[in-house]
């Protein structure tokens, strides 16, 4: 028989490797039988969540009783790495209300399947192998303690913003670095953190403004791009109205540092961007099934080289390059962020691949793509998998 300490340790392990969830009730108290039925019904969602790391998923369950009538409202808010799904149903009893809300959420998850297959995290070979070998992940046996976890949908959205804050910050800094390097705006004139903070403010103030066709993460990127463009436009307008008495000389390396970009260590930034915060350290340990070290180094060199080369491209191509080869978005998603059609986004990627081949062939590195043409059609982050 297990000792009390062993049982406690086993329980903690099960909780640490399970999907988290919390329950918030209003105007009534959820008895143990209702909690048990609720946990049983969550099993219907588990099979649809296996592609995600356990700590990248959270389910908020809200149950509210009408103050004057026998009417219960069940609201579910599910956070996954790239989106937030929600459903709401009402019934004379909390159990049927939960049933209806879970069925609606299941339909939303089914519609998300094609998107899950394109997730940058899923493209990583190590992640796919881990999922095949892992046991079925389940929701924790019990919800989080009372008062802990997100208490409403706004809290769920806030958590998602916090999880992706550094990723969005790096994206804004890279775009700003391009603008400053090209001399479009002065270095240090825009605070990248302020841009991301404004995105968070807009999202939390009016989450209902999210376009239906966009996931929340994609919406974050679109808003970040729009806010940076707005601030750049305001600076350019201000510069046209001012008469410069002196033109300060700014060294290129100072301009890059002021823009939040360190040219001597660009790969450190890119590696952090490509590595989702939920990936564990063991996933980074090489194994016999991964690419040889010299090939990985060559791929990183390629990424660094092409990022610098992209600075001389037209802005739409440069932005499409960043979103596809660095952030891992698909053509349809790139079109949504840039405000163009999927056809146009694909045309941009065709042009980018042609430019990449021409650059590499001119430098004698194009033989890698000649021997393996399919490699040029993959995001660089998937090549590093």
N, C-alpha and C positions, 0 to 999 in steps of 0.2 A: 504493500500500500504506500501511496505517496504521502509524504509529510505535508504539513500545512505550508511550510516554506516552498516546497516543490510545486504544490498546487498554485500558490500565489505567483511563483515565477512563470509557470505555464500560462496562467491567465494573462500576465503582463505581456508575454510573448505573443499570445493570440491577439491581444488588443493592438500591439505595435505593428502587426502585419495584417491588419484588417482595415476595411474602409470605415472611416469615422462617420458618425451621424449624431444629431442632437434633436431633441424634442422640446417644443415650446407650446404650452397650452394657455388658453385664456378663457376665463369665466367658468372653468371647471377643472377638476383634477383627474388625470388619467390613472385609472386603477391598474393593478398588475395584469389583469386579464387582457385589457386593451393594449398594454405595452407588449405582451406576449404575442398577440395577434398581429400587431404592427411589425414586430421583428420578423415574424414568419412571412409576412407579405413582402418584406424587403428582398427576400430570396429571389423573387421574380426579376429584380433588377441586376442581380449579381453577375449573371452570365453575360450581360451586355457591357460589363465594365472591366472585363479581364485584360483588355489591352493597356489599361492605365496602371501606373504605379499606385500602390495603396494610399500613399500620402498625397496624391494629386487629386483625390476624389473626396468630396464631402457632400452629405445629404442633410438638408435642413427640413425638418417636418414641423409644420405649424398646424395646430388644431384649435379652433375657436368655436365656442358655443354662443349662439345669438342670445343677447341679454333678456329678450322677451319671448322668444319662441323656441320650440324644440327643433332647432336647425343648427347643424354643425358644418363648418367649412374646413376642408383639409387643403392645405397648400404645401406643395413639395418644391424645393429649390435644390437642384443638383449641379454642383460645380465639377467640371472636368477640365483638363489642362487648357483647352482652347475655347471653351464656351460655358455658358450657364443655361440650364434648361429649367423650366418651371411649369407647374400645372396646378389647377385649382378646381375642386368639385365641392358641391354642397349636397347634404342629405339629412334625413331626420335622425340618423344615427351616425356616429363617427366612423364605424367600420365600413359601411357602404361608401361614405365620402372618401375614405382612404383608397378603397378599391378603384373608384373612378379616377382619382388623381394618379394612382400608380399606372393604370392602363393608358392614360394620356401620356405619361412620361415614357412608357415603353414604346409608344408609337414615335415619339420624338427621338428616342435612342435608336430605333430602327432606321429612321431617316438620316441619322448621323453616321451610320456604319461606313458609307463610302468615304466620308471625310476622315474617319478614324484611320482608314488604310493609308491615307496620305500624310498622317501626322509625321513630323520630322523625327519624333522620338521612335515611332514604329519603324522608320526606315533604318534605324541603327541595327545592325546584325546582332550585336550583343544583346540588345533589348529583345529582339525576336526570339533568340535562343533562350534567354532567361524566362520568357513567358511560356515557351513550350515545356521547359523543365519544371516550372513552378507549379505548386498546388493551387487549386481553385481558391481565389481570394473571396472572402465573404465580409459582410458588414459585421462590426463588432457586436458581441452578444447584447450589450447594453448601450444606451445612448450616453453621450457625455453628461457630466454633472449639471445639475440645474444652474442656470446662469452662465454657463460656459459655452463656447462656440457661438456661431452667428445667431443672433436673435431674430433676424428678419432678412429679407432679400437684399437690402442695402448692405448689410454686413457681409453677405456672401460675395457681392460685387466688390466690396472694399478689400476682402481677402484676396480676390483674384488680381486686383490692381497691385497689391503688395507683392504677390508672388512674381509678377511680371515687370515690376518696377525697374530693376536693373537692366533687364533685356530692352525695355523701351528707352531707357536712358542712353544705352549704347547706340541704339538705332538713331536717336535724335543727334547724338554727338557725331556719328559718322556722317550724317547728311549735312550737318552744320560745318563739319571740317571740309567737305567738298566745296561748299559755298564760299567759305573763307579763303580756301586755297586758290580758288578761281578769282578772288578779288571782288566777288559780288557784294560781300558785306565785310565789315571790319572784324577781325578776330576778337573774341572776348565780349562782344556786344550783346550776345544772347546767352542767357543762362539755361542750359539744357534741362536742369532740374525744374525750373519754372515752367518750361514747356510741358513736361510730364505731369507736374502738379495741376496745370490747367486742364489737361486731359482728364485727370482724376476728378476734378471739380465738375466738369461737364457731364461725365458719366454718372456720377453720384447724384447730381442735381436733377437730371432728366434721363434716367435709363430707358424710358419708353421711347426716346428718340432714336434708339438703335435701329438701323434698317433691318427689316425682317430677314433679308437674304444674307446678312453678315452674322458671324459668330462674335462673341464679345472681344476676343483677342484681336481679331481682324479689325474690329471697330476701333480698338485702342490705337492700332497702327495708323488707320485712316485719319483719326483725330489728331494724332501726333504730327503727321505729315502736314495736315491743314494748318495746325497752329504754328508750326515752324515757318511755313510759307507765309502766313499772315504777318508774323513778326519780321521776317526778312523783307517783305514788301513795305512795311512801315518804316524800316530802317533806310531802305533805298529812297523812299519818298522824302524822308527827313534829310538825307544826304544831298538830294537835289536842291533843297531849299536853303542849304547852308553854304556859305562861301568859305572854303578851307584856306586859311592863311599859311599854314605849314603842312607839309605832307610828311608825316613821320615815316622813317624807314624801319620796317619790321622784318627781322630775319625769318626765313621760312620755318626754321625749327621752333621759333618762339610763337609763330602763328598757329602751328599745329598743336603745340602744348596748350596755348590759350583756348583753343577750340575743343579741348578735352581729348585730343588724339595724340598718342605717343608714337611717332614714326619709327623709333628704334625698336619698339616692341609691339608691332601691330598684331602679331599672332596671339599674344596673350589676350587681347581684347576679343578677337574672333573666336578663340577656343572657348572663352567664357560664354559667348553668345550662342555658340552651337551646342553647348552642353546644358541641357535643361537642369534646373536646380534640383529636380527630384531624382536625378541619376546618382546612384551610390558609387563610392570610390572603387568598389570591386569591378564595376563595369568598365573602368578605364585600364584595368590590368590586361596587357596583351596576352593572347593565347594563340595556339598553333593555327587557328582558323582565321585570324586577322591578317591584314596585309603586312608584308615585310616592312621593317622600320624605314629602309631607304625609300620605299614607295610612299609611305606616309609623309616623310619629310618632303619629298618631291611635291606631293599634293598640297602641303601647307605652303611651300614656296610658291606654288602656282596661285593659290588664293591670295597671298600677299601681293604678288606681282600683278595679278589682274585687278585687284582693288586700286592699285596705283594707276594702272593703265586706264581704268574706267573714269578717272577724273577728267580725262580729255574728251570723253564721249558726250553726246547730247544728254540732257537731263533725264528724259524719259527712259533712255537705255540704261543710264547709270542707276536710276531708281529701280528699274526692273532687275538689274543685275544683283543689287543688294537684297531685294526681296526674295529672289529665287535661289541664288547661289549662296547667300549668307543666312537669310532667315528661314529658307526652306518652304516658302509658300508655292502653291501651284498656280498655273497661268490664270485660271478663273479667279482665284483669290487676289492675285496681283492686279488684275483688271479692276476688281472692286476697290482696292486701296488707291489705285491711281486714277480711278474714275474713267476707265476706258473699257472697251469691249474685250471679251476673251480672245477674239480673233486678233485684235490689235496687240494684246499682251503676248500672244504666240508669235506674232510678227516681230515684236521687239526681241524676244528670246532667240529667234532665228538670226536676226541681225547681230545679236551679242555673240552667239556661237561662231558666226562667221568672223567677227572681229577677233575673237579669242584664237581661232585657228591661224588667222593671218599673223597675229602677234607672235604666237609660238613658233610658227614656221619661219618667221623672219629671224628668230633668235635660236633656231635649231632645235627647239623643244617640241615641235609639232608632230614628231614621229610617234609620240605616245598616243596621240589621237588618230594618226593614220593606222597604227596597228590595232587600235581599239576604238573605232568611231563612236560606239555607244557611250564611251566615257564622257565625251563632250556634251552629252545630252542629260547628264545627271547633275543635280545640285552638288556643289563641292562638299557640303556637310555630309551627304550620303556617301561620297567617295571615301570620306575619312572613317566611315563606320567599320 
